[in-house]
Amino acid sequence: MSDAPRARIKTGKASLIGGIAVGIASMIIWVGVGRELGFSGVVPMGIGVLVSAGIAGWIRVADL
């Protein structure tokens, strides 16, 4: 067993801001495309929120 201290990854503020910005932008695009295709309502918007949150979370984690 090793007695060496574990290195911690420091999360940057840029990845948080970038994740939020990409999530908002993807939701705006989702709404625009949905309106052009005639999809409106609670279900498509709810799916859009889930997709945008997933993308934002992926950007946040992938930037570490």
MODELLER restraints for C-alpha pairs under 7 A, 6 or more apart:
rsr = mdl.restraints
at = mdl.atoms
rsr.add(forms.Gaussian(group=physical.xy_distance, feature=features.Distance(at['CA:11:A'], at['CA:64:A']), mean=6.32, stdev=0.5))
rsr.add(forms.Gaussian(group=physical.xy_distance, feature=features.Distance(at['CA:15:A'], at['CA:60:A']), mean=5.23, stdev=0.5))
rsr.add(forms.Gaussian(group=physical.xy_distance, feature=features.Distance(at['CA:15:A'], at['CA:63:A']), mean=5.80, stdev=0.5))
rsr.add(forms.Gaussian(group=physical.xy_distance, feature=features.Distance(at['CA:16:A'], at['CA:60:A']), mean=5.73, stdev=0.5))
rsr.add(forms.Gaussian(group=physical.xy_distance, feature=features.Distance(at['CA:19:A'], at['CA:56:A']), mean=4.39, stdev=0.5))
rsr.add(forms.Gaussian(group=physical.xy_distance, feature=features.Distance(at['CA:19:A'], at['CA:57:A']), mean=6.48, stdev=0.5))
rsr.add(forms.Gaussian(group=physical.xy_distance, feature=features.Distance(at['CA:19:A'], at['CA:59:A']), mean=5.11, stdev=0.5))
rsr.add(forms.Gaussian(group=physical.xy_distance, feature=features.Distance(at['CA:19:A'], at['CA:60:A']), mean=5.09, stdev=0.5))
rsr.add(forms.Gaussian(group=physical.xy_distance, feature=features.Distance(at['CA:20:A'], at['CA:56:A']), mean=5.84, stdev=0.5))
rsr.add(forms.Gaussian(group=physical.xy_distance, feature=features.Distance(at['CA:22:A'], at['CA:56:A']), mean=5.99, stdev=0.5))
rsr.add(forms.Gaussian(group=physical.xy_distance, feature=features.Distance(at['CA:23:A'], at['CA:52:A']), mean=4.83, stdev=0.5))
rsr.add(forms.Gaussian(group=physical.xy_distance, feature=features.Distance(at['CA:23:A'], at['CA:53:A']), mean=6.00, stdev=0.5))
rsr.add(forms.Gaussian(group=physical.xy_distance, feature=features.Distance(at['CA:23:A'], at['CA:55:A']), mean=6.12, stdev=0.5))
rsr.add(forms.Gaussian(group=physical.xy_distance, feature=features.Distance(at['CA:23:A'], at['CA:56:A']), mean=4.56, stdev=0.5))
rsr.add(forms.Gaussian(group=physical.xy_distance, feature=features.Distance(at['CA:26:A'], at['CA:52:A']), mean=5.71, stdev=0.5))
rsr.add(forms.Gaussian(group=physical.xy_distance, feature=features.Distance(at['CA:27:A'], at['CA:48:A']), mean=6.16, stdev=0.5))
rsr.add(forms.Gaussian(group=physical.xy_distance, feature=features.Distance(at['CA:27:A'], at['CA:49:A']), mean=6.62, stdev=0.5))
rsr.add(forms.Gaussian(group=physical.xy_distance, feature=features.Distance(at['CA:27:A'], at['CA:52:A']), mean=5.60, stdev=0.5))
rsr.add(forms.Gaussian(group=physical.xy_distance, feature=features.Distance(at['CA:30:A'], at['CA:48:A']), mean=6.14, stdev=0.5))
rsr.add(forms.Gaussian(group=physical.xy_distance, feature=features.Distance(at['CA:34:A'], at['CA:40:A']), mean=6.49, stdev=0.5))
